[in-house]
Amino acid sequence: MAKRDYYEVLGVAKTATAEEIKTAYRKKAIQYHPDKNPGDKESEEKFKEAAEAYDVLSNTDKRERYDRFGHAGVGSSAASGGYGGGMTMEDIFAQFGDLFGGHFGGFGSFGGFSGFGGSRGGGAVNRGTDLRVKVKLTLKEIAEGVEKKIKVKKYIACSHCHGTGAEDDKSISTCSTCKGSGYVTRVAHTILGQMQTQSVCPTCDGQGKTITKKCPHCAGEGVVRDDEVIEINIPAGVMEGMQLSVRGKGNAARRGGVNGDLLVVIEEEQDRELIRDENDLIYNLLLSVPQAALGDTVEVPTVSGRAKVKIESGTQPGKVLRLRGKGLPSVNGYGTGDLLVNVSVYIPETLSMEERNSMRQMSISKNFQPNQSIKDKIFNKFRTLVDG
């Protein structure tokens, strides 16, 4: 099952502060704590999921990598399931117990924290929608990292009303229904006593303000559709399908608020000579029979140019030559891959009479007969490939 977005897990915006993330995690931990939900496997998994999300989002470095690369950017814990996959409940209590005064052991020790989320004073904050674009990169660009400029059609803040949606400042007033809070509170009488609920104000849609005169340029929306050229800094080592996030470069929010993000999906342009395998590159080198038999010095392509490779005399088809450090860098900075040169030998399809006679003469020589050692080496190589 696909891993959920960590911000979604904690129920916070991508712009949330460290304190907001801590508070949100504290609420989730209280809600799904095993002492409050004894024997509930689903609550236990959500408890672990919240701990995994907090571990990443509370760490500045991890959060920055997660914002750019998603789960792929935060290493093995995200890829393997993190806390849900390998960390015990005791590990979580030990690591994050200090958030609750050092008494994370039982739910009773949480008394003093309210499980009810208070109103966000001043009305709800709008958030623009995210945009997704695809960017195609060459192997060279992937190896070195690159800055790309792309033109995106998106919603931007109206320049006439500066995103308010109102014709002027006098056209904006405090909502009379919610008194500017953006929420309305209702009290219901039940057999359990009075129950208080809070919901978004229906008059102002949670904005806390109403517009009496709309901006004629954006029809009161606060946004207009237009082109914007955006610079994207793509780090070295990205892979096909990886998604980068450029914060605040998505659609502008209606009537002010926080812009959405621009999600950049990486596409790799197929190289004419090199094949990518994770961070390694593979080149299929085709030698002539004389080159393989006598040895030679040949040039092979790399992402940055050409490299000379020495071919030893008697090189066999299937031999792999390794050029260390000539592959692609890891996006997380964990080293660089290699260039693997896979050797093949070309056997001529047509021969002249003179060439045929020469080949017949050579075939008589014992040096042109494969010995048992060579047969065993080839057999073992194929057996290794079959066995995996």
C-alpha positions as a printed NumPy array, in Angstrom:
array([[  0.   ,   0.   ,   0.   ],
       [  1.327,   3.467,  -0.906],
       [  2.637,   5.53 ,   1.984],
       [  0.569,   8.552,   2.958],
       [  1.9  ,  12.08 ,   2.809],
       [  3.445,  12.967,   6.173],
       [  1.713,  16.355,   6.322],
       [ -1.592,  14.606,   5.708],
       [ -0.825,  12.079,   8.459],
       [ -0.377,  14.862,  11.04 ],
       [ -3.107,  17.045,   9.539],
       [ -0.918,  20.115,   9.033],
       [ -0.131,  22.379,   6.106],
       [  3.209,  22.182,   4.325],
       [  3.951,  25.637,   5.729],
       [  3.427,  24.478,   9.33 ],
       [  5.934,  25.667,  11.914],
       [  7.948,  23.313,  14.101],
       [  5.651,  24.086,  17.034],
       [  2.526,  23.372,  14.976],
       [  4.008,  20.041,  13.88 ],
       [  4.823,  19.132,  17.477],
       [  1.317,  20.045,  18.646],
       [ -0.286,  18.079,  15.809],
       [  1.808,  15.002,  16.59 ],
       [  0.973,  15.291,  20.266],
       [ -2.75 ,  15.264,  19.427],
       [ -2.388,  12.238,  17.131],
       [ -0.341,  10.364,  19.714],
       [ -2.989,  10.984,  22.36 ],
       [ -5.784,   9.975,  19.982],
       [ -4.196,   6.68 ,  18.934],
       [ -2.202,   5.828,  22.066],
       [ -2.419,   2.072,  22.848],
       [ -3.536,   2.742,  26.421],
       [ -6.575,   4.556,  25.067],
       [ -7.212,   1.946,  22.36 ],
       [ -6.277,  -1.412,  23.918],
       [ -6.131,  -4.243,  21.386],
       [ -6.979,  -1.949,  18.455],
       [ -4.473,  -2.867,  15.718],
       [ -5.565,  -0.034,  13.416],
       [ -4.985,   2.589,  16.135],
       [ -1.566,   1.089,  16.839],
       [ -0.585,   1.409,  13.16 ],
       [ -1.796,   5.014,  13.079],
       [  0.189,   5.684,  16.256],
       [  3.321,   4.37 ,  14.555],
       [  2.52 ,   6.237,  11.323],
       [  2.247,   9.524,  13.235],
       [  5.591,   8.858,  14.946],
       [  7.233,   8.224,  11.556],
       [  5.786,  11.454,  10.163],
       [  6.933,  13.45 ,  13.191],
       [ 10.43 ,  11.977,  13.04 ],
       [ 10.854,  13.341,   9.507],
       [  8.993,  16.661,   9.756],
       [ 10.558,  17.639,  13.094],
       [ 14.061,  17.279,  11.648],
       [ 15.071,  20.268,   9.504],
       [ 17.335,  18.28 ,   7.166],
       [ 14.926,  15.369,   6.738],
       [ 12.   ,  17.711,   6.192],
       [ 13.857,  19.664,   3.51 ],
       [ 14.714,  16.444,   1.637],
       [ 11.164,  15.14 ,   2.051],
       [  9.7  ,  18.389,   0.694],
       [ 11.866,  18.089,  -2.414],
       [ 11.894,  14.359,  -3.108],
       [  9.016,  12.871,  -1.118],
       [  9.495,   9.509,   0.62 ],
       [ 12.445,   8.669,  -1.655],
       [ 14.413,  11.56 ,  -0.191],
       [ 14.378,  10.469,   3.453],
       [ 16.281,   7.233,   3.095],
       [ 15.547,   3.683,   4.088],
       [ 13.131,   4.393,   6.927],
       [ 10.578,   5.865,   4.55 ],
       [ 11.168,   3.273,   1.886],
       [ 10.888,   0.285,   4.185],
       [  7.96 ,   1.42 ,   6.205],
       [  9.791,   3.389,   8.888],
       [  8.347,   2.921,  12.359],
       [  5.445,   0.946,  11.076],
       [  7.885,  -1.591,   9.643],
       [ 10.739,  -1.933,  12.121],
       [ 10.515,   0.275,  15.221],
       [  8.772,  -1.021,  18.331],
       [  6.342,   0.906,  20.508],
       [  9.034,   1.052,  23.188],
       [ 11.403,   2.706,  20.706],
       [  8.819,   5.376,  19.967],
       [  8.144,   6.003,  23.644],
       [ 11.87 ,   6.257,  24.357],
       [ 12.566,   8.661,  21.474],
       [  9.574,  10.981,  21.785],
       [  8.563,  10.621,  25.411],
       [ 10.039,  13.989,  26.299],
       [  7.247,  15.685,  24.342],
       [  4.97 ,  14.736,  27.204],
       [  7.112,  15.684,  30.125],
       [  9.065,  12.433,  30.011],
       [  5.983,  10.337,  30.87 ],
       [  5.017,   8.792,  27.584],
       [  4.359,   5.38 ,  29.075],
       [  0.621,   5.521,  29.692],
       [ -2.29 ,   7.511,  28.398],
       [ -3.246,   8.675,  31.856],
       [ -0.065,  10.745,  31.939],
       [ -1.393,  12.893,  29.109],
       [ -4.054,  14.606,  31.205],
       [ -3.498,  18.311,  30.792],
       [ -3.483,  18.183,  26.997],
       [ -6.807,  18.87 ,  25.339],
       [ -7.791,  16.668,  22.41 ],
       [-10.013,  19.381,  20.966],
       [ -8.521,  21.658,  18.325],
       [ -9.168,  25.305,  18.995],
       [-10.351,  27.812,  16.44 ],
       [ -7.805,  29.472,  14.23 ],
       [ -8.464,  33.075,  15.045],
       [ -9.051,  35.439,  12.169],
       [-10.664,  32.916,   9.818],
       [ -9.448,  30.001,   7.752],
       [ -6.411,  30.363,   5.502],
       [ -7.011,  29.487,   1.865],
       [ -4.468,  27.354,   0.04 ],
       [ -4.017,  27.286,  -3.694],
       [ -3.999,  23.965,  -5.51 ],
       [ -0.787,  22.197,  -6.512],
       [  0.397,  22.039, -10.111],
       [  2.177,  19.071, -11.664],
       [  4.582,  19.35 , -14.605],
       [  6.965,  16.918, -16.281],
       [ 10.561,  17.835, -17.011],
       [ 12.693,  15.735, -19.367],
       [ 16.42 ,  15.475, -18.572],
       [ 19.45 ,  14.04 , -20.349],
       [ 21.91 ,  11.783, -18.525],
       [ 24.418,  14.62 , -18.502],
       [ 21.903,  16.926, -16.805],
       [ 21.089,  14.195, -14.286],
       [ 24.789,  13.647, -13.585],
       [ 25.598,  17.314, -13.01 ],
       [ 22.316,  18.803, -11.817],
       [ 20.675,  21.576, -13.789],
       [ 18.577,  24.717, -13.59 ],
       [ 15.514,  24.7  , -15.826],
       [ 13.22 ,  27.558, -16.763],
       [  9.684,  26.475, -17.59 ],
       [  6.599,  28.442, -18.525],
       [  3.53 ,  27.422, -16.532],
       [ -0.098,  28.412, -17.033],
       [ -1.455,  29.011, -13.546],
       [ -3.608,  31.15 , -11.302],
       [ -1.768,  34.185,  -9.931],
       [ -2.92 ,  36.915,  -7.549],
       [ -4.901,  39.638,  -9.285],
       [ -2.637,  42.678,  -9.643],
       [ -5.558,  45.125,  -9.372],
       [ -6.943,  43.978,  -6.016],
       [ -3.728,  42.306,  -4.81 ],
       [ -5.591,  39.063,  -4.337],
       [ -8.33 ,  40.318,  -2.008],
       [-11.134,  40.   ,  -4.562],
       [-12.501,  43.398,  -3.503],
       [-12.673,  46.572,  -5.563],
       [-10.999,  48.524,  -2.74 ],
       [-10.345,  48.31 ,   0.994],
       [-13.713,  49.838,   1.803],
       [-15.426,  46.909,   0.058],
       [-14.192,  44.428,   2.694],
       [-16.062,  44.044,   5.977],
       [-16.042,  41.663,   8.936],
       [-18.499,  38.805,   8.552],
       [-21.571,  39.509,  10.673],
       [-22.359,  35.805,  11.144],
       [-19.06 ,  34.618,  12.659],
       [-17.781,  38.029,  13.803],
       [-14.569,  37.497,  11.875],
       [-13.598,  34.125,  13.374],
       [-14.452,  32.105,  10.266],
       [-16.337,  29.523,  12.377],
       [-19.758,  29.16 ,  13.925],
       [-20.446,  27.241,  17.12 ],
       [-23.592,  25.245,  17.746],
       [-24.773,  23.73 ,  21.021],
       [-26.985,  20.636,  20.982],
       [-28.716,  19.065,  23.966],
       [-28.351,  15.282,  24.119],
       [-28.911,  12.591,  26.737],
       [-25.242,  12.932,  27.569],
       [-25.61 ,  16.636,  28.182],
       [-24.674,  19.624,  26.044],
       [-22.543,  18.921,  22.974],
       [-20.704,  21.783,  21.322],
       [-19.691,  21.588,  17.658],
       [-17.761,  23.996,  15.491],
       [-18.002,  24.335,  11.701],
       [-16.915,  26.663,   8.916],
       [-19.041,  29.758,   8.657],
       [-21.493,  29.328,   5.733],
       [-21.689,  33.07 ,   5.065],
       [-17.995,  33.789,   4.475],
       [-16.724,  30.234,   3.808],
       [-14.372,  30.507,   6.746],
       [-12.732,  33.738,   5.596],
       [-14.023,  35.894,   8.45 ],
       [-14.664,  38.678,   5.961],
       [-17.23 ,  39.462,   3.292],
       [-16.933,  41.522,   0.101],
       [-19.565,  44.113,  -0.688],
       [-18.075,  45.186,  -4.023],
       [-16.127,  42.695,  -6.145],
       [-13.007,  43.508,  -8.138],
       [-14.116,  43.837, -11.793],
       [-10.849,  42.365, -13.12 ],
       [-11.058,  39.016, -11.326],
       [-14.827,  38.943, -10.601],
       [-14.119,  38.829,  -6.872],
       [-11.995,  35.651,  -7.042],
       [ -8.714,  37.377,  -6.218],
       [ -6.882,  35.34 ,  -8.873],
       [ -6.493,  35.437, -12.668],
       [ -5.043,  32.881, -15.065],
       [ -1.714,  33.818, -16.634],
       [  1.713,  32.501, -17.64 ],
       [  4.666,  32.505, -15.269],
       [  8.273,  31.512, -15.961],
       [  9.613,  29.501, -13.045],
       [ 13.22 ,  28.536, -12.369],
       [ 13.672,  25.007, -11.06 ],
       [ 16.918,  23.876,  -9.463],
       [ 17.156,  20.12 , -10.082],
       [ 19.858,  18.344,  -8.046],
       [ 22.172,  15.721,  -9.483],
       [ 21.158,  12.07 ,  -9.298],
       [ 17.391,  12.332,  -9.729],
       [ 15.609,   9.336, -11.238],
       [ 12.737,   8.61 , -13.611],
       [  9.409,   9.198, -11.873],
       [ 10.894,  11.102,  -8.925],
       [  8.794,  14.066,  -7.877],
       [ 10.332,  17.33 ,  -6.666],
       [  8.347,  19.989,  -4.868],
       [  8.862,  23.718,  -5.423],
       [  7.075,  25.341,  -2.539],
       [  4.724,  28.224,  -3.248],
       [  4.962,  28.012,  -7.052],
       [  1.575,  26.376,  -7.624],
       [ -1.771,  28.125,  -8.049],
       [ -2.467,  31.22 ,  -5.973],
       [ -5.257,  30.905,  -3.414],
       [ -8.595,  32.622,  -3.908],
       [ -8.827,  35.906,  -2.03 ],
       [ -5.406,  35.662,  -0.453],
       [ -3.766,  32.865,   1.448],
       [ -0.971,  30.427,   0.707],
       [  0.071,  29.396,  -2.792],
       [  0.053,  25.732,  -3.712],
       [  3.225,  23.909,  -4.704],
       [  4.666,  23.077,  -8.098],
       [  5.268,  19.327,  -8.335],
       [  7.989,  18.487, -10.853],
       [  7.961,  14.916, -12.178],
       [ 11.286,  13.763, -13.628],
       [ 11.456,  12.068, -17.016],
       [ 14.733,  10.626, -18.32 ],
       [ 15.614,  11.115, -21.957],
       [ 16.904,   7.844, -23.347],
       [ 20.601,   8.024, -24.151],
       [ 21.843,   6.682, -27.498],
       [ 24.764,   4.768, -25.98 ],
       [ 24.447,   4.492, -22.206],
       [ 21.897,   2.513, -20.228],
       [ 21.056,   3.481, -16.649],
       [ 20.852,   0.898, -13.846],
       [ 20.168,   2.777, -10.583],
       [ 23.357,   4.871, -10.201],
       [ 25.436,   2.673, -12.503],
       [ 25.706,   3.144, -16.265],
       [ 26.121,   0.312, -18.77 ],
       [ 27.832,   0.513, -22.149],
       [ 27.845,  -2.392, -24.584],
       [ 31.266,  -2.448, -26.27 ],
       [ 31.52 ,  -4.386, -29.524],
       [ 35.061,  -5.545, -30.382],
       [ 36.368,  -7.107, -33.551],
       [ 37.94 , -10.56 , -33.348],
       [ 41.48 ,  -9.148, -33.775],
       [ 40.874,  -6.551, -31.046],
       [ 39.699,  -9.211, -28.603],
       [ 42.529, -11.568, -29.499],
       [ 45.413,  -9.089, -29.743],
       [ 44.263,  -6.425, -27.28 ],
       [ 43.71 ,  -2.751, -28.006],
       [ 42.962,   0.651, -26.489],
       [ 39.455,   1.914, -27.223],
       [ 37.329,   4.894, -26.285],
       [ 33.972,   4.511, -24.528],
       [ 31.358,   7.204, -23.877],
       [ 30.745,   8.662, -20.41 ],
       [ 28.237,  11.269, -19.248],
       [ 30.96 ,  13.923, -19.428],
       [ 32.772,  12.905, -22.624],
       [ 34.952,   9.922, -23.569],
       [ 37.291,   7.664, -21.613],
       [ 40.073,   5.377, -22.849],
       [ 39.873,   1.706, -21.885],
       [ 42.643,  -0.847, -22.321],
       [ 41.546,  -4.181, -23.774],
       [ 43.801,  -7.01 , -22.693],
       [ 44.75 ,  -9.637, -25.28 ],
       [ 42.51 , -12.682, -25.092],
       [ 39.509, -10.747, -23.75 ],
       [ 36.438, -12.99 , -23.798],
       [ 32.874, -12.003, -24.783],
       [ 30.787, -11.256, -21.697],
       [ 33.68 ,  -9.769, -19.725],
       [ 32.644,  -6.664, -17.778],
       [ 35.101,  -3.804, -17.297],
       [ 34.334,  -1.458, -14.41 ],
       [ 35.19 ,   2.244, -14.504],
       [ 34.704,   3.332, -10.909],
       [ 33.046,   6.663, -10.238],
       [ 32.025,   7.162, -13.87 ],
       [ 28.331,   6.56 , -13.174],
       [ 25.71 ,   8.861, -11.644],
       [ 25.752,  10.472,  -8.198],
       [ 23.229,   9.476,  -5.542],
       [ 20.555,  12.11 ,  -5.041],
       [ 21.061,  11.74 ,  -1.287],
       [ 24.82 ,  12.259,  -1.577],
       [ 25.766,   8.656,  -0.82 ],
       [ 28.513,   8.229,  -3.406],
       [ 28.658,   7.791,  -7.173],
       [ 27.936,   4.762,  -9.338],
       [ 30.248,   3.093, -11.866],
       [ 30.359,   2.717, -15.64 ],
       [ 30.156,  -0.972, -16.564],
       [ 31.55 ,  -1.822, -19.998],
       [ 30.003,  -5.07 , -21.226],
       [ 32.283,  -6.647, -23.855],
       [ 30.88 ,  -8.382, -26.946],
       [ 32.831,  -9.686, -29.944],
       [ 31.622,  -9.234, -33.498],
       [ 31.843, -12.315, -35.692],
       [ 31.942, -11.406, -39.429],
       [ 28.866, -12.526, -41.344],
       [ 30.629, -12.66 , -44.73 ],
       [ 34.244, -13.497, -45.585],
       [ 36.342, -13.258, -48.729],
       [ 38.06 , -16.388, -50.039],
       [ 41.395, -15.153, -48.709],
       [ 39.862, -14.519, -45.284],
       [ 38.263, -17.96 , -45.253],
       [ 41.599, -19.613, -46.016],
       [ 43.257, -17.62 , -43.23 ],
       [ 40.529, -18.646, -40.761],
       [ 40.889, -22.314, -41.723],
       [ 44.65 , -22.104, -41.136],
       [ 44.067, -20.509, -37.697],
       [ 41.475, -23.093, -36.735],
       [ 44.144, -25.796, -36.885],
       [ 46.156, -24.071, -34.153],
       [ 45.55 , -25.225, -30.569],
       [ 45.407, -21.579, -29.484],
       [ 42.1  , -21.234, -31.336],
       [ 40.582, -24.229, -29.524],
       [ 38.855, -23.369, -26.216],
       [ 40.463, -25.256, -23.339],
       [ 38.56 , -26.747, -20.4  ],
       [ 39.333, -23.794, -18.154],
       [ 37.632, -21.407, -20.562],
       [ 34.638, -23.764, -20.929],
       [ 34.251, -23.996, -17.147],
       [ 34.484, -20.221, -16.729],
       [ 31.762, -19.585, -19.329],
       [ 29.563, -22.361, -17.913],
       [ 29.842, -20.999, -14.374],
       [ 29.04 , -17.474, -15.579],
       [ 25.816, -18.615, -17.226],
       [ 24.893, -20.759, -14.225],
       [ 25.298, -17.707, -11.997],
       [ 22.993, -15.71 , -14.267],
       [ 20.342, -18.476, -14.265],
       [ 20.516, -19.007, -10.494],
       [ 20.296, -15.275,  -9.882]])
